């Protein structure tokens, strides 16, 4: 499960993979993986540096 952020409106969601269209702005956009993979942010949730 990853944390995904819409590159247009900033909406974030948890999902295995991002949807084709953003659930918030209803646009087809690129979702950025903002999941935390490093010890500094606990390796859980989203990385605050990517928000």
Phi and psi restraints in degrees (range 20) as a CNS / XPLOR table:
assign (resid 1 and name C) (resid 2 and name N)
       (resid 2 and name CA) (resid 2 and name C) 1.0 -119.0 20.0 2
assign (resid 2 and name N) (resid 2 and name CA)
       (resid 2 and name C) (resid 3 and name N) 1.0 167.9 20.0 2
assign (resid 2 and name C) (resid 3 and name N)
       (resid 3 and name CA) (resid 3 and name C) 1.0 -106.6 20.0 2
assign (resid 3 and name N) (resid 3 and name CA)
       (resid 3 and name C) (resid 4 and name N) 1.0 123.4 20.0 2
assign (resid 3 and name C) (resid 4 and name N)
       (resid 4 and name CA) (resid 4 and name C) 1.0 -119.6 20.0 2
assign (resid 4 and name N) (resid 4 and name CA)
       (resid 4 and name C) (resid 5 and name N) 1.0 141.7 20.0 2
assign (resid 4 and name C) (resid 5 and name N)
       (resid 5 and name CA) (resid 5 and name C) 1.0 -126.2 20.0 2
assign (resid 5 and name N) (resid 5 and name CA)
       (resid 5 and name C) (resid 6 and name N) 1.0 130.6 20.0 2
assign (resid 5 and name C) (resid 6 and name N)
       (resid 6 and name CA) (resid 6 and name C) 1.0 -68.0 20.0 2
assign (resid 6 and name N) (resid 6 and name CA)
       (resid 6 and name C) (resid 7 and name N) 1.0 130.9 20.0 2
assign (resid 6 and name C) (resid 7 and name N)
       (resid 7 and name CA) (resid 7 and name C) 1.0 -79.2 20.0 2
assign (resid 7 and name N) (resid 7 and name CA)
       (resid 7 and name C) (resid 8 and name N) 1.0 -5.2 20.0 2
assign (resid 7 and name C) (resid 8 and name N)
       (resid 8 and name CA) (resid 8 and name C) 1.0 -99.9 20.0 2
assign (resid 8 and name N) (resid 8 and name CA)
       (resid 8 and name C) (resid 9 and name N) 1.0 -49.2 20.0 2
assign (resid 8 and name C) (resid 9 and name N)
       (resid 9 and name CA) (resid 9 and name C) 1.0 -111.7 20.0 2
assign (resid 9 and name N) (resid 9 and name CA)
       (resid 9 and name C) (resid 10 and name N) 1.0 -11.5 20.0 2
assign (resid 9 and name C) (resid 10 and name N)
       (resid 10 and name CA) (resid 10 and name C) 1.0 88.3 20.0 2
assign (resid 10 and name N) (resid 10 and name CA)
       (resid 10 and name C) (resid 11 and name N) 1.0 2.6 20.0 2
assign (resid 10 and name C) (resid 11 and name N)
       (resid 11 and name CA) (resid 11 and name C) 1.0 -60.2 20.0 2
assign (resid 11 and name N) (resid 11 and name CA)
       (resid 11 and name C) (resid 12 and name N) 1.0 136.9 20.0 2
assign (resid 11 and name C) (resid 12 and name N)
       (resid 12 and name CA) (resid 12 and name C) 1.0 -119.9 20.0 2
assign (resid 12 and name N) (resid 12 and name CA)
       (resid 12 and name C) (resid 13 and name N) 1.0 148.4 20.0 2
assign (resid 12 and name C) (resid 13 and name N)
       (resid 13 and name CA) (resid 13 and name C) 1.0 -151.1 20.0 2
assign (resid 13 and name N) (resid 13 and name CA)
       (resid 13 and name C) (resid 14 and name N) 1.0 158.9 20.0 2
assign (resid 13 and name C) (resid 14 and name N)
       (resid 14 and name CA) (resid 14 and name C) 1.0 -101.2 20.0 2
assign (resid 14 and name N) (resid 14 and name CA)
       (resid 14 and name C) (resid 15 and name N) 1.0 128.1 20.0 2
assign (resid 14 and name C) (resid 15 and name N)
       (resid 15 and name CA) (resid 15 and name C) 1.0 -164.7 20.0 2
assign (resid 15 and name N) (resid 15 and name CA)
       (resid 15 and name C) (resid 16 and name N) 1.0 160.5 20.0 2
assign (resid 15 and name C) (resid 16 and name N)
       (resid 16 and name CA) (resid 16 and name C) 1.0 -64.0 20.0 2
assign (resid 16 and name N) (resid 16 and name CA)
       (resid 16 and name C) (resid 17 and name N) 1.0 -42.4 20.0 2
assign (resid 16 and name C) (resid 17 and name N)
       (resid 17 and name CA) (resid 17 and name C) 1.0 -145.0 20.0 2
assign (resid 17 and name N) (resid 17 and name CA)
       (resid 17 and name C) (resid 18 and name N) 1.0 153.9 20.0 2
assign (resid 17 and name C) (resid 18 and name N)
       (resid 18 and name CA) (resid 18 and name C) 1.0 -72.3 20.0 2
assign (resid 18 and name N) (resid 18 and name CA)
       (resid 18 and name C) (resid 19 and name N) 1.0 154.3 20.0 2
assign (resid 18 and name C) (resid 19 and name N)
       (resid 19 and name CA) (resid 19 and name C) 1.0 -73.9 20.0 2
assign (resid 19 and name N) (resid 19 and name CA)
       (resid 19 and name C) (resid 20 and name N) 1.0 166.4 20.0 2
assign (resid 19 and name C) (resid 20 and name N)
       (resid 20 and name CA) (resid 20 and name C) 1.0 -70.2 20.0 2
assign (resid 20 and name N) (resid 20 and name CA)
       (resid 20 and name C) (resid 21 and name N) 1.0 -38.7 20.0 2
assign (resid 20 and name C) (resid 21 and name N)
       (resid 21 and name CA) (resid 21 and name C) 1.0 -119.6 20.0 2
assign (resid 21 and name N) (resid 21 and name CA)
       (resid 21 and name C) (resid 22 and name N) 1.0 145.0 20.0 2
assign (resid 21 and name C) (resid 22 and name N)
       (resid 22 and name CA) (resid 22 and name C) 1.0 -66.5 20.0 2
assign (resid 22 and name N) (resid 22 and name CA)
       (resid 22 and name C) (resid 23 and name N) 1.0 136.5 20.0 2
assign (resid 22 and name C) (resid 23 and name N)
       (resid 23 and name CA) (resid 23 and name C) 1.0 -73.6 20.0 2
assign (resid 23 and name N) (resid 23 and name CA)
       (resid 23 and name C) (resid 24 and name N) 1.0 -18.3 20.0 2
assign (resid 23 and name C) (resid 24 and name N)
       (resid 24 and name CA) (resid 24 and name C) 1.0 -93.8 20.0 2
assign (resid 24 and name N) (resid 24 and name CA)
       (resid 24 and name C) (resid 25 and name N) 1.0 -58.3 20.0 2
assign (resid 24 and name C) (resid 25 and name N)
       (resid 25 and name CA) (resid 25 and name C) 1.0 -92.0 20.0 2
assign (resid 25 and name N) (resid 25 and name CA)
       (resid 25 and name C) (resid 26 and name N) 1.0 -5.8 20.0 2
assign (resid 25 and name C) (resid 26 and name N)
       (resid 26 and name CA) (resid 26 and name C) 1.0 63.8 20.0 2
assign (resid 26 and name N) (resid 26 and name CA)
       (resid 26 and name C) (resid 27 and name N) 1.0 15.0 20.0 2
assign (resid 26 and name C) (resid 27 and name N)
       (resid 27 and name CA) (resid 27 and name C) 1.0 -93.8 20.0 2
assign (resid 27 and name N) (resid 27 and name CA)
       (resid 27 and name C) (resid 28 and name N) 1.0 152.8 20.0 2
assign (resid 27 and name C) (resid 28 and name N)
       (resid 28 and name CA) (resid 28 and name C) 1.0 -82.6 20.0 2
assign (resid 28 and name N) (resid 28 and name CA)
       (resid 28 and name C) (resid 29 and name N) 1.0 113.4 20.0 2
assign (resid 28 and name C) (resid 29 and name N)
       (resid 29 and name CA) (resid 29 and name C) 1.0 -141.1 20.0 2
assign (resid 29 and name N) (resid 29 and name CA)
       (resid 29 and name C) (resid 30 and name N) 1.0 172.1 20.0 2
assign (resid 29 and name C) (resid 30 and name N)
       (resid 30 and name CA) (resid 30 and name C) 1.0 -87.2 20.0 2
assign (resid 30 and name N) (resid 30 and name CA)
       (resid 30 and name C) (resid 31 and name N) 1.0 132.2 20.0 2
assign (resid 30 and name C) (resid 31 and name N)
       (resid 31 and name CA) (resid 31 and name C) 1.0 -100.5 20.0 2
assign (resid 31 and name N) (resid 31 and name CA)
       (resid 31 and name C) (resid 32 and name N) 1.0 132.1 20.0 2
assign (resid 31 and name C) (resid 32 and name N)
       (resid 32 and name CA) (resid 32 and name C) 1.0 -97.5 20.0 2
assign (resid 32 and name N) (resid 32 and name CA)
       (resid 32 and name C) (resid 33 and name N) 1.0 136.2 20.0 2
assign (resid 32 and name C) (resid 33 and name N)
       (resid 33 and name CA) (resid 33 and name C) 1.0 -79.3 20.0 2
assign (resid 33 and name N) (resid 33 and name CA)
       (resid 33 and name C) (resid 34 and name N) 1.0 110.1 20.0 2
assign (resid 33 and name C) (resid 34 and name N)
       (resid 34 and name CA) (resid 34 and name C) 1.0 -108.2 20.0 2
assign (resid 34 and name N) (resid 34 and name CA)
       (resid 34 and name C) (resid 35 and name N) 1.0 21.1 20.0 2
assign (resid 34 and name C) (resid 35 and name N)
       (resid 35 and name CA) (resid 35 and name C) 1.0 -65.2 20.0 2
assign (resid 35 and name N) (resid 35 and name CA)
       (resid 35 and name C) (resid 36 and name N) 1.0 149.2 20.0 2
assign (resid 35 and name C) (resid 36 and name N)
       (resid 36 and name CA) (resid 36 and name C) 1.0 -89.3 20.0 2
assign (resid 36 and name N) (resid 36 and name CA)
       (resid 36 and name C) (resid 37 and name N) 1.0 124.7 20.0 2
assign (resid 36 and name C) (resid 37 and name N)
       (resid 37 and name CA) (resid 37 and name C) 1.0 -120.9 20.0 2
assign (resid 37 and name N) (resid 37 and name CA)
       (resid 37 and name C) (resid 38 and name N) 1.0 9.3 20.0 2
assign (resid 37 and name C) (resid 38 and name N)
       (resid 38 and name CA) (resid 38 and name C) 1.0 -121.1 20.0 2
assign (resid 38 and name N) (resid 38 and name CA)
       (resid 38 and name C) (resid 39 and name N) 1.0 153.5 20.0 2
assign (resid 38 and name C) (resid 39 and name N)
       (resid 39 and name CA) (resid 39 and name C) 1.0 -61.0 20.0 2
assign (resid 39 and name N) (resid 39 and name CA)
       (resid 39 and name C) (resid 40 and name N) 1.0 -30.2 20.0 2
assign (resid 39 and name C) (resid 40 and name N)
       (resid 40 and name CA) (resid 40 and name C) 1.0 -58.9 20.0 2
assign (resid 40 and name N) (resid 40 and name CA)
       (resid 40 and name C) (resid 41 and name N) 1.0 -29.0 20.0 2
assign (resid 40 and name C) (resid 41 and name N)
       (resid 41 and name CA) (resid 41 and name C) 1.0 -112.8 20.0 2
assign (resid 41 and name N) (resid 41 and name CA)
       (resid 41 and name C) (resid 42 and name N) 1.0 20.8 20.0 2
assign (resid 41 and name C) (resid 42 and name N)
       (resid 42 and name CA) (resid 42 and name C) 1.0 83.1 20.0 2
assign (resid 42 and name N) (resid 42 and name CA)
       (resid 42 and name C) (resid 43 and name N) 1.0 -0.2 20.0 2
assign (resid 42 and name C) (resid 43 and name N)
       (resid 43 and name CA) (resid 43 and name C) 1.0 57.4 20.0 2
assign (resid 43 and name N) (resid 43 and name CA)
       (resid 43 and name C) (resid 44 and name N) 1.0 22.3 20.0 2
assign (resid 43 and name C) (resid 44 and name N)
       (resid 44 and name CA) (resid 44 and name C) 1.0 -135.7 20.0 2
assign (resid 44 and name N) (resid 44 and name CA)
       (resid 44 and name C) (resid 45 and name N) 1.0 153.2 20.0 2
assign (resid 44 and name C) (resid 45 and name N)
       (resid 45 and name CA) (resid 45 and name C) 1.0 71.4 20.0 2
assign (resid 45 and name N) (resid 45 and name CA)
       (resid 45 and name C) (resid 46 and name N) 1.0 -156.9 20.0 2
assign (resid 45 and name C) (resid 46 and name N)
       (resid 46 and name CA) (resid 46 and name C) 1.0 -100.4 20.0 2
assign (resid 46 and name N) (resid 46 and name CA)
       (resid 46 and name C) (resid 47 and name N) 1.0 151.3 20.0 2
assign (resid 46 and name C) (resid 47 and name N)
       (resid 47 and name CA) (resid 47 and name C) 1.0 -78.5 20.0 2
assign (resid 47 and name N) (resid 47 and name CA)
       (resid 47 and name C) (resid 48 and name N) 1.0 116.5 20.0 2
assign (resid 47 and name C) (resid 48 and name N)
       (resid 48 and name CA) (resid 48 and name C) 1.0 -61.1 20.0 2
assign (resid 48 and name N) (resid 48 and name CA)
       (resid 48 and name C) (resid 49 and name N) 1.0 -22.1 20.0 2
assign (resid 48 and name C) (resid 49 and name N)
       (resid 49 and name CA) (resid 49 and name C) 1.0 -72.4 20.0 2
assign (resid 49 and name N) (resid 49 and name CA)
       (resid 49 and name C) (resid 50 and name N) 1.0 -17.3 20.0 2
assign (resid 49 and name C) (resid 50 and name N)
       (resid 50 and name CA) (resid 50 and name C) 1.0 -101.3 20.0 2
assign (resid 50 and name N) (resid 50 and name CA)
       (resid 50 and name C) (resid 51 and name N) 1.0 4.1 20.0 2
